[in-house]
């Protein structure tokens, strides 16, 4: 068994080599943290592509700043500090920052994208899974940057208020105040119905049954069958469009008229997973009879019913990240 002392010694040796310009040592030093840092950036930014960019900038800044790293602080905390500050700057660069908006009036996070499950750590904890869910991540985009960081670090990663204060260069009282304000926004969004209601997560078997029924109904162009799978007050959104449909009738009418102008038979669905939730990738039939990447739908379930559908039309560049081809044979 590898002891903590042995791990620390190995890390120290890699750090020394990396400081000497050994790129491979640097890669080995950072590899245990890479996925977690990517998810951290995603939680703060809400966009898979922005998280990609933020991770690359984080690694570059870490490489350039190795000489300034003081090993009495944990490497993990140092990397999270860099990543968090990179995300703060990315938020500032956005043309219209969410914190400039009134969260009570905003229903759709402008920059939201799904996050493929295949990019997550295989042993991710339950609390961390919940904080990767689309509902949670979308509400994060409505918070000021520091509140986002505080609630993610405190509640998703379990850091202490002192650890978060050290990372942000702040004090514990300020961190606790930011956490309370962020929780207030979460409560307000949940009360308004824009954040998923608290419910026991569906089992893998239940998810599989629901998704099998949904795909079968879609392939049969059975919109009534799709509607039967929805809870009465189900919600359909399509970020970044300011569209929010509530209720089975509105969603049924949407599926009858909007995707491929209602010609559901021209759309092939392939099950996948994103944000620790069931999802489908949609392919649209072209004039040659082949199927081209069209969009992604991510589902939130309550028991064996669909509580929400979040559609991402045109996000065809997400398909490789989902491990899926951009086209299918007819």
C-alpha positions as CSV (number, residue, x, y, z in Angstrom):
1,X,0.0,0.0,0.0
2,X,1.3,3.5,-0.9
3,X,1.6,5.6,2.3
4,X,0.9,9.3,2.5
5,X,4.6,9.9,3.1
6,X,5.5,8.0,-0.1
7,X,2.9,10.0,-2.1
8,X,4.3,13.2,-0.7
9,X,7.9,12.2,-1.5
10,X,6.9,11.3,-5.0
11,X,5.1,14.6,-5.4
12,X,8.1,16.5,-4.1
13,X,10.4,14.7,-6.5
14,X,8.1,15.5,-9.4
15,X,7.9,19.1,-8.3
16,X,11.6,19.4,-8.2
17,X,12.0,17.9,-11.7
18,X,9.2,20.1,-13.1
19,X,10.9,23.2,-11.6
20,X,14.0,22.1,-13.5
21,X,12.1,22.2,-16.8
22,X,11.0,18.6,-17.0
23,X,7.6,18.8,-18.9
24,X,6.8,15.1,-18.3
25,X,7.3,15.5,-14.6
26,X,4.9,18.4,-14.7
27,X,2.3,16.4,-16.5
28,X,2.6,13.6,-14.0
29,X,2.4,16.1,-11.1
30,X,-0.8,17.6,-12.5
31,X,-2.5,14.5,-13.9
32,X,-4.3,13.5,-10.6
33,X,-5.9,16.9,-10.5
34,X,-6.8,17.5,-14.1
35,X,-10.3,16.1,-14.2
36,X,-11.4,17.6,-11.0
37,X,-10.0,21.0,-12.1
38,X,-12.0,20.8,-15.3
39,X,-15.2,20.1,-13.5
40,X,-14.5,23.0,-11.1
41,X,-14.1,25.3,-14.1
42,X,-17.3,23.9,-15.6
43,X,-19.3,24.5,-12.4
44,X,-18.1,28.1,-12.3
45,X,-18.5,28.9,-16.0
46,X,-21.4,26.5,-17.0
47,X,-19.8,25.9,-20.5
48,X,-17.9,22.9,-21.5
49,X,-15.8,24.8,-24.0
50,X,-15.1,27.6,-21.6
51,X,-14.0,25.0,-19.0
52,X,-11.6,23.5,-21.6
53,X,-10.1,27.0,-22.2
54,X,-9.9,27.7,-18.5
55,X,-8.2,24.4,-17.7
56,X,-5.6,25.0,-20.4
57,X,-4.9,28.5,-19.0
58,X,-4.7,27.1,-15.5
59,X,-2.1,24.5,-16.5
60,X,-0.1,27.2,-18.4
61,X,-0.2,29.5,-15.4
62,X,0.8,26.7,-13.1
63,X,3.8,25.8,-15.3
64,X,4.9,29.4,-15.4
65,X,4.4,29.9,-11.7
66,X,6.0,26.7,-10.2
67,X,8.9,28.8,-8.8
68,X,6.4,30.8,-6.8
69,X,4.6,27.8,-5.4
70,X,5.3,27.3,-1.7
71,X,5.1,23.6,-0.9
72,X,3.9,24.2,2.6
73,X,0.5,24.8,1.0
74,X,-1.1,21.8,-0.7
75,X,-0.6,21.5,-4.5
76,X,-4.3,20.9,-4.8
77,X,-5.3,24.2,-3.1
78,X,-2.7,26.1,-5.1
79,X,-4.1,24.7,-8.4
80,X,-7.7,25.4,-7.3
81,X,-6.7,29.0,-6.5
82,X,-5.2,29.4,-10.0
83,X,-8.3,27.8,-11.7
84,X,-10.7,29.9,-9.7
85,X,-8.9,33.2,-10.6
86,X,-8.8,32.1,-14.2
87,X,-12.6,31.6,-14.2
88,X,-13.1,34.9,-12.5
89,X,-11.3,36.6,-15.3
90,X,-13.3,34.6,-17.9
91,X,-16.5,35.8,-16.4
92,X,-15.4,39.4,-16.5
93,X,-14.6,39.0,-20.2
94,X,-18.1,37.9,-21.0
95,X,-20.0,40.6,-22.8
96,X,-22.9,40.5,-20.3
97,X,-22.1,39.1,-16.9
98,X,-24.9,37.2,-15.1
99,X,-24.2,39.2,-11.9
100,X,-25.4,42.3,-13.7
101,X,-28.8,40.7,-14.0
102,X,-31.6,40.2,-11.5
103,X,-31.6,36.5,-10.7
104,X,-35.3,36.7,-10.0
105,X,-35.9,37.7,-13.6
106,X,-33.5,35.3,-15.3
107,X,-34.7,31.8,-16.1
108,X,-32.0,30.5,-18.6
109,X,-28.3,30.7,-18.1
110,X,-26.8,32.2,-21.2
111,X,-23.7,30.1,-21.3
112,X,-25.0,26.8,-20.2
113,X,-23.8,23.6,-22.0
114,X,-24.1,19.9,-20.9
115,X,-21.1,18.1,-19.3
116,X,-20.5,14.5,-20.6
117,X,-20.4,11.9,-17.8
118,X,-17.5,10.2,-19.5
119,X,-15.3,13.2,-18.5
120,X,-16.1,12.8,-14.8
121,X,-14.1,10.9,-12.2
122,X,-15.5,7.4,-11.9
123,X,-15.6,7.6,-8.1
124,X,-17.3,11.0,-7.9
125,X,-19.2,11.4,-4.6
126,X,-22.9,11.8,-4.4
127,X,-22.7,15.4,-3.3
128,X,-20.4,16.2,-6.2
129,X,-22.8,14.5,-8.6
130,X,-25.6,16.8,-7.5
131,X,-23.5,19.8,-8.0
132,X,-22.8,18.8,-11.6
133,X,-26.5,18.6,-12.4
134,X,-27.8,21.1,-14.9
135,X,-30.2,22.8,-12.5
136,X,-27.4,23.5,-10.0
137,X,-24.9,24.6,-12.6
138,X,-27.4,26.9,-14.4
139,X,-28.3,28.7,-11.1
140,X,-24.5,29.1,-10.4
141,X,-24.4,31.3,-13.5
142,X,-26.8,33.7,-11.9
143,X,-24.5,34.3,-8.9
144,X,-21.6,36.8,-8.6
145,X,-18.3,35.0,-9.2
146,X,-17.1,34.9,-5.6
147,X,-20.5,33.5,-4.4
148,X,-20.2,30.8,-7.1
149,X,-16.7,29.9,-5.9
150,X,-17.7,29.8,-2.2
151,X,-20.8,27.6,-2.7
152,X,-18.9,25.2,-5.0
153,X,-15.9,24.9,-2.7
154,X,-17.9,24.7,0.5
155,X,-20.8,22.5,-0.5
156,X,-19.7,20.6,-3.6
157,X,-16.1,19.9,-2.5
158,X,-16.5,20.1,1.3
159,X,-13.8,22.7,1.9
160,X,-13.8,24.5,5.3
161,X,-14.6,28.2,5.5
162,X,-10.9,28.8,6.4
163,X,-9.7,26.9,3.4
164,X,-12.0,28.9,1.1
165,X,-11.0,32.2,2.7
166,X,-7.3,31.3,2.2
167,X,-7.9,30.5,-1.5
168,X,-9.8,33.7,-2.1
169,X,-7.5,35.9,0.0
170,X,-10.5,36.7,2.2
171,X,-11.6,36.2,5.8
172,X,-14.0,33.5,7.2
173,X,-16.7,36.0,8.0
174,X,-16.8,37.2,4.4
175,X,-16.9,33.6,3.1
176,X,-19.8,32.7,5.4
177,X,-21.7,35.8,4.4
178,X,-21.2,35.0,0.7
179,X,-22.3,31.4,1.3
180,X,-25.6,32.6,3.0
181,X,-26.3,34.9,0.1
182,X,-25.7,32.2,-2.4
183,X,-27.9,29.8,-0.5
184,X,-30.6,32.5,-0.5
185,X,-30.5,32.6,-4.3
186,X,-30.7,28.8,-4.5
187,X,-33.7,28.8,-2.2
188,X,-35.4,31.6,-4.3
189,X,-34.8,29.7,-7.6
190,X,-36.1,26.5,-6.1
191,X,-39.2,28.2,-4.7
192,X,-39.8,29.8,-8.2
193,X,-39.6,26.4,-9.8
194,X,-36.4,27.2,-11.7
195,X,-34.3,24.7,-9.7
196,X,-35.1,21.1,-9.6
197,X,-37.3,20.0,-6.8
198,X,-35.8,17.9,-4.1
199,X,-36.5,14.2,-4.8
200,X,-34.8,10.9,-4.5
201,X,-32.7,10.2,-7.6
202,X,-34.1,7.6,-10.0
203,X,-32.3,4.2,-10.0
204,X,-30.3,3.2,-13.0
205,X,-33.0,0.7,-13.9
206,X,-35.7,3.3,-13.7
207,X,-33.7,5.7,-15.8
208,X,-33.2,3.0,-18.4
209,X,-36.9,2.1,-18.6
210,X,-37.9,5.8,-19.0
211,X,-35.4,6.5,-21.7
212,X,-36.3,3.3,-23.6
213,X,-39.9,4.4,-23.6
214,X,-39.0,7.9,-24.6
215,X,-36.9,6.8,-27.5
216,X,-39.5,4.3,-28.6
217,X,-42.3,6.9,-28.5
218,X,-40.1,9.3,-30.5
219,X,-39.3,6.7,-33.2
220,X,-43.0,5.9,-33.5
221,X,-43.8,9.6,-33.8
222,X,-46.0,9.1,-30.8
223,X,-46.1,12.5,-29.1
224,X,-49.0,11.4,-26.9
225,X,-46.7,8.6,-25.7
226,X,-43.9,11.1,-25.0
227,X,-46.4,13.3,-23.0
228,X,-47.4,10.3,-20.9
229,X,-43.9,10.1,-19.6
230,X,-44.0,13.7,-18.3
231,X,-45.0,14.9,-14.9
232,X,-48.0,17.3,-15.1
233,X,-45.8,20.4,-14.5
234,X,-42.8,19.3,-16.5
235,X,-40.5,22.0,-17.9
236,X,-38.8,22.3,-21.2
237,X,-36.0,24.9,-21.8
238,X,-33.5,25.4,-24.6
239,X,-30.5,27.5,-23.5
240,X,-29.6,30.2,-24.4
241,X,-33.0,30.9,-25.9
242,X,-35.4,32.7,-23.4
243,X,-38.0,30.0,-23.8
244,X,-39.6,28.1,-20.9
245,X,-42.5,25.8,-21.5
246,X,-44.4,24.4,-18.6
247,X,-46.9,21.6,-18.6
248,X,-47.7,18.6,-20.7
249,X,-49.8,20.4,-23.3
250,X,-47.2,23.1,-24.1
251,X,-44.4,20.6,-24.3
252,X,-46.5,18.2,-26.4
253,X,-47.4,21.1,-28.8
254,X,-43.7,21.9,-29.1
255,X,-42.7,18.3,-30.0
256,X,-45.5,18.2,-32.6
257,X,-44.3,21.4,-34.4
258,X,-40.7,22.4,-33.7
259,X,-38.1,19.7,-34.0
260,X,-37.6,19.1,-37.8
261,X,-40.9,21.0,-38.2
262,X,-42.6,18.2,-36.3
263,X,-41.2,15.4,-38.5
264,X,-39.8,13.4,-35.6
265,X,-39.2,10.4,-37.9
266,X,-36.3,12.4,-39.5
267,X,-34.6,12.5,-36.1
268,X,-32.7,9.5,-34.7
269,X,-32.0,9.5,-30.9
270,X,-28.9,7.9,-29.3
271,X,-28.9,7.5,-25.5
272,X,-26.0,9.0,-23.6
273,X,-25.4,10.7,-20.3
274,X,-24.5,14.2,-19.2
275,X,-24.4,16.0,-15.9
276,X,-25.0,12.7,-14.1
277,X,-28.4,12.7,-15.8
278,X,-29.9,10.6,-18.7
279,X,-29.6,12.3,-22.1
280,X,-30.0,11.7,-25.8
281,X,-28.0,12.9,-28.8
282,X,-30.2,13.8,-31.7
283,X,-29.3,13.3,-35.4
284,X,-31.3,14.8,-38.2
285,X,-31.7,13.0,-41.6
286,X,-30.1,14.9,-44.5
287,X,-31.1,14.8,-48.2
288,X,-28.8,11.9,-48.8
289,X,-30.4,9.8,-46.1
290,X,-27.6,10.0,-43.6
291,X,-28.0,11.5,-40.1
292,X,-26.1,14.5,-39.0
293,X,-25.5,15.7,-35.4
294,X,-28.4,18.0,-34.5
295,X,-28.5,18.6,-30.8
296,X,-28.6,17.1,-27.3
297,X,-31.5,16.7,-24.7
298,X,-30.8,16.2,-21.0
299,X,-33.5,14.9,-18.7
300,X,-34.3,15.2,-15.0
301,X,-36.5,12.5,-13.7
302,X,-38.8,12.2,-10.7
303,X,-39.3,8.5,-10.1
304,X,-40.2,7.1,-13.5
305,X,-41.4,10.3,-15.0
306,X,-39.7,13.2,-16.8
307,X,-39.6,16.4,-14.7
308,X,-37.6,18.5,-17.1
309,X,-36.0,18.4,-20.6
310,X,-33.2,20.8,-21.4
311,X,-32.5,21.0,-25.1
312,X,-29.3,22.2,-26.7
313,X,-30.0,22.6,-30.4
314,X,-27.1,23.1,-32.8
315,X,-24.4,22.1,-30.2
316,X,-22.9,19.6,-32.7
317,X,-19.4,20.3,-31.4
318,X,-20.3,18.6,-28.2
319,X,-20.7,15.2,-29.8
320,X,-17.0,14.2,-29.8
321,X,-16.9,15.1,-26.0
322,X,-19.8,12.7,-25.6
323,X,-17.9,10.0,-27.4
324,X,-20.3,10.1,-30.3
325,X,-19.8,10.5,-34.0
326,X,-21.1,13.6,-35.8
327,X,-22.9,11.6,-38.4
328,X,-24.6,8.2,-38.7
329,X,-25.3,6.1,-41.7
330,X,-28.9,5.9,-42.9
